[in-house]
Amino acid sequence: MLRASLLDGVRELLVGRPWSSVTMTDVATAAGVSRQTVYNEFGSRAGLAQAYAVRLTDEFVGVVSEAIADNIGHVHQALRDGFGGFFLTSAGDPLVQSLLSGDAAPDLLKLITTDAAPLITRASERLASMLQQSWLALEYTDAQRVGRAISRMALSYIAMPPEGDRDVADDLAGIFAPVLLSAARPTSG
């Protein structure tokens, strides 16, 4: 609960100013706790940024999972909805906007480039689990491969958003749908 409150505070602060001007004291004040509490929870400003990025990653997985669950038997539409929802969600996030504005500090850029492994790993594992447990019922190895590929692809669109003249969600669905269809196992019962 404390972590969620602190990350909500970060989001609210980022709506009005760039990441570079958000301090740990600001986050503490927004959440109604001491600055030491913020440091105890995240360790550092970089830890705070990573925790925020991990929460965004979880939101991405949630959007894709919901789209898969809502489109049983329709892989292309599920992926299209999932990617489309991800693009919409990420475009509206103030941290992502900060990254794309050119005002992002190097610590933020590292989160989605050289230090992206924790985000990719988390998203990959959660997507793989969902792909195994959903109506697609992918085998472990296939779920891991597809989960990693989707995670890496999605992260690349944070650094360089989809082109305005293309339906990139549909393009990505067109690429991944045949893969999922070939790997999907019919479920019994």
C-alpha positions in Angstrom: 0.0 0.0 0.0 2.8 2.4 0.9 4.7 1.6 -2.3 1.6 2.2 -4.4 0.9 5.5 -2.6 4.5 6.7 -3.3 4.3 5.7 -6.9 1.0 7.4 -7.3 2.6 10.5 -5.8 5.4 10.3 -8.4 2.8 10.1 -11.2 1.0 13.1 -9.9 4.2 15.1 -9.6 5.3 14.1 -13.1 2.0 15.5 -14.6 3.2 19.0 -13.6 6.9 18.8 -14.1 9.8 16.9 -15.6 11.5 14.0 -13.8 14.6 16.0 -13.4 12.9 18.4 -11.0 11.1 15.7 -8.9 12.9 15.1 -5.6 12.6 12.4 -3.0 11.3 15.1 -0.6 8.6 16.0 -3.2 7.5 12.4 -3.4 7.5 12.1 0.4 5.4 15.2 0.8 2.9 14.1 -1.9 2.5 10.8 -0.1 2.4 12.3 3.4 5.5 10.4 4.7 9.0 11.3 5.6 11.8 11.5 3.0 13.6 8.6 4.9 10.5 6.5 4.3 10.9 7.0 0.5 14.6 6.1 0.8 13.8 3.0 2.9 11.3 1.9 0.3 13.3 2.5 -2.9 16.9 3.0 -1.8 17.6 5.8 -4.2 16.1 8.1 -6.9 17.2 5.5 -9.5 15.4 2.8 -7.4 12.3 5.0 -7.4 12.4 5.4 -11.2 12.9 1.7 -11.7 10.0 0.9 -9.4 7.8 3.3 -11.3 8.9 1.6 -14.6 8.2 -1.8 -13.2 4.7 -0.7 -12.3 4.3 0.6 -15.9 5.5 -2.9 -17.1 2.9 -4.5 -14.9 0.2 -2.3 -16.4 1.3 -3.3 -19.9 1.1 -6.9 -19.1 -2.4 -6.3 -17.6 -3.6 -4.6 -20.7 -2.4 -7.5 -22.9 -3.8 -10.1 -20.5 -7.1 -8.4 -20.5 -7.2 -8.2 -24.3 -6.4 -12.0 -24.5 -9.1 -12.8 -22.0 -11.7 -10.6 -23.7 -11.1 -12.0 -27.2 -11.2 -15.8 -26.8 -10.6 -17.5 -30.1 -9.6 -14.3 -31.8 -5.8 -14.0 -31.6 -5.3 -11.1 -34.1 -8.0 -9.0 -32.4 -6.6 -9.8 -28.9 -3.1 -8.7 -29.9 -4.4 -5.7 -31.7 -6.4 -4.6 -28.6 -3.4 -5.4 -26.3 -0.9 -3.5 -28.3 -3.3 -0.6 -29.0 -4.1 -0.4 -25.3 -0.4 -0.4 -24.4 0.3 2.4 -26.9 -2.6 4.5 -25.5 -1.6 3.9 -21.9 2.1 4.5 -22.4 1.5 7.7 -24.5 -0.5 9.1 -21.6 2.0 8.3 -18.9 3.9 11.4 -17.7 7.2 9.5 -17.2 7.0 8.2 -20.8 6.2 11.7 -22.0 9.2 12.9 -20.1 11.3 10.3 -21.9 10.0 11.3 -25.3 10.2 15.1 -24.8 14.0 15.1 -24.8 14.1 16.4 -21.3 14.7 13.0 -19.7 17.7 12.6 -17.5 20.2 9.9 -18.4 19.0 7.7 -15.5 15.6 7.5 -17.2 17.0 6.7 -20.6 19.1 3.9 -19.1 15.9 2.3 -17.7 14.7 1.6 -21.2 18.0 0.9 -22.9 21.1 -0.4 -21.1 19.4 -1.1 -17.8 16.2 -2.6 -19.3 16.8 -6.2 -18.3 14.7 -6.1 -15.2 11.7 -4.7 -17.1 12.1 -7.2 -20.0 12.5 -10.1 -17.6 9.5 -9.1 -15.5 7.2 -8.5 -18.5 8.5 -11.7 -20.3 7.8 -13.9 -17.3 4.4 -12.5 -16.6 3.4 -12.6 -20.3 4.7 -16.2 -20.6 2.6 -17.2 -17.6 -0.5 -15.6 -19.0 0.1 -17.3 -22.4 0.3 -20.7 -20.7 -2.7 -20.2 -18.5 -5.0 -18.4 -21.0 -7.1 -20.1 -23.6 -4.0 -20.2 -25.9 -2.4 -22.7 -23.5 1.1 -22.3 -25.0 3.8 -24.8 -24.0 6.4 -23.4 -21.5 9.1 -22.9 -24.1 6.8 -21.3 -26.7 5.3 -19.0 -24.0 8.8 -17.9 -22.9 9.9 -17.1 -26.5 6.7 -15.2 -27.4 6.7 -13.4 -24.0 10.3 -12.2 -24.5 9.6 -11.1 -28.1 6.5 -9.1 -27.2 8.3 -7.5 -24.2 11.2 -6.4 -26.2 9.0 -5.2 -29.0 6.8 -3.2 -26.7 9.8 -1.6 -24.9 11.2 -0.5 -28.2 8.1 1.5 -28.8 8.6 3.4 -25.6 11.9 4.8 -26.9 10.4 5.4 -30.4 6.6 5.6 -30.4 4.5 4.2 -33.3 4.3 6.2 -36.5 1.1 8.3 -36.8 0.4 7.1 -40.3 0.3 3.4 -39.5 -1.8 1.2 -37.4 1.2 -0.3 -35.6 -1.0 -2.3 -33.2 -2.5 -4.1 -36.2 0.9 -4.5 -37.8 2.3 -6.2 -34.6 -0.9 -8.3 -34.3 -0.3 -9.4 -37.9 3.3 -10.5 -37.0 2.5 -12.2 -33.7 -0.9 -13.8 -34.4 0.4 -16.5 -36.7 3.1 -17.4 -34.2 0.5 -17.7 -31.4 -1.9 -19.6 -33.5 0.8 -22.2 -34.5 1.8 -22.6 -30.8 -1.7 -22.6 -29.3 -3.0 -25.9 -27.9 -6.6 -26.6 -27.8 -7.9 -26.9 -24.3 -10.2 -29.6 -23.2 -13.5 -29.2 -21.5 
